[in-house]
Amino acid sequence: MQKNNRAIVVGDVKKSFGKLVALNSLSFDVNNGDFFGLLGPNGAGKTTMVNMMATITKPSAGKINILGLNTETDSLAIRRKIGLVFQDSALDRQLTVEENLLFAGALHGLNSNFLKTKINEILKLFELNDRKKDVVGTLSGGQRRAIDIARGLIHEPEILFLDEPTIGLDVLTRMNIWRFIHKLQKSRGITVVLTTHYLEEAESCDNVCFIDKGELILNGKPERLINQFNAEILEIESLEIEDIYPDIMAIFGQGKLDYKTAYFKVEKDTKNLINEGLAIIKDRFGGKLKRISIRPVNLNDVFIWVTT
């Protein structure tokens, strides 16, 4: 590990594709050993940022240092120190799990004996030792994703980039993938950089950076960002929510609306005012209401309220 505690330093980075500005003056740091979340909606610029940190593309302006190395002048040295798991699988579905990992290790010039030991170790971590000889095409989506991550770890990188690692997976499979990732990060002490638009997945990150339309919106520790919100979320569900929303908004202020639920930010320690407002709502629209609840704020709420 580097003496400098910062594994990644992104300084005033811009990236344009012709007239399209994908990233605009983005700056953030990632500490060694951190589990770091790069968060935002689809199209925010997350993958573009990962590709630049991984030396796949170059910034239009600004600098990126990875483990003390410059991405533009030291790209080969950086690639030996990082692992990258793409959104789309890099596995050959016609080969076995072991063959895929042997091929990945050979690309890094790993000794065959070391490589076989490493494959057994990683597959044990992901609880897939018994599938080593199976063709990748026979695995479930979650198992293939786990092997993608194993492939990125085969050369023992100091930093692992995970670009939308759970996209398209069901809830249970996503939970299992995160269990493996947290086990990995804890046991190896490597730096993990995650991109995701499933913001609830990032609440266990050490630090997060929110971007939207290529610009930095928020960054810091998840618990600090949530606590700074200093509120709770009132949810009112109704199949006629669009019709009654203006009247509810007149009581609770501007909220957020989806196809059947209205969300309102309500200040903590205002229980009496909330109860008075809810009494009016229930009296006026009682037969139309399906559910009313108040819950703690999460990262998704924080992001939605500052970006919309």
Secondary structure, 3 states (H helix, E strand, C coil): CCCCCEEEEEEEEEEEECCEEEEEEEEEEEECCCEEEEECCCCCCHHHHHHHHCCCCCCCEEEEEECCEECCCCHHHHHHHEEEECCCCCCCCCCEHHHHHHHHHHHCCCCHHHHHHHHHHHHHHCCCHHHCCCEHHHCCHHHHHHHHHHHHHCCCCCEEEEECCCCCCCHHHHHHHHHHHHHHHHHHCCEEEEEECCHHHHCCCCEEEEEECCEEEEEECHHHHHHHHCEEEEEEECCCHHHHHHHHHHHHCCCEECCCEEEEEEECCCHHHHHHHHHHHHHHHHHHCCEEEEEECCHHHHHHHHHC
